[in-house]
Amino acid sequence: MKMKIDEELCTGHGRCAKYAPNVFRLDDDGYNADRGGEIEVPAGEEDNAIKGMKSCPEKAISLAGE
């Protein structure tokens, strides 16, 4: 499963990493370090990744290809 992080929508709340620290990385300013690109969700982390995606107040994270 792949996820896309919108560079313009991410405002650095960091909630995604709270629910899925093995999926989402934050930069030194608290923004998703992979914003503007796609990430591959590690096997077994799909449920956490979905929780992290749903926790984003700006809806900056989406499933890639959707």
N, C-alpha and C positions, 0 to 999 in steps of 0.2 A: 504494500500500500504506500502511495506517495501523497505528500501534502504540500501545499503551496502556501507561502507566507507573503502577503501583500506588503510591499515596502512602504507604501503611502498610508495604509490603514494602521499599521503597528505603531502604537504610541508608548510602548514600554511598560505596560502594567506588570508583565512577568507572570501572569496567572497560568499561562500555558506550561511553563516550566515547573510550576508548583505541582501540577497534576501529572506531568510527564517529564521528569527531569532526565530520563534516559533517552528522550526523543528531542526535546526542544532545548536549545542552548541560548543563553543570554549573553550579550556583550557587556562591556564595563559600564555602559549607561542604562542597562536594564532592558534594552530592546532585544527582540529575537535576532540572534546572530545570523540566521539564515534568511532574513527578510529579503524579498526580491528574488527568491529562488524556490526550488523544490527540495524536499528532503525525503529520504526513504525511511519509513518507520521500521525499526528493528522487529523481527519476529517476536511475538509474545507481548509487544507493547501497544498493540492496536487499540485496546480498550482505553488505556491511559491517554493515548494520543487523541482519541475522540473526546475524552473528558477535557483535555487541554484545549482542543479546538473549540468546544462549546463554551468554555469559560472565558473566552476572549470577548470583552465587551464591544470591541470594534468589528468583530467578525473578520479579522485579518487573516485567519487560517481557514483553508478549505481543502477538500480532497482534490488532488490533481486530476485533471481530466473531466471535472464536473462544472 
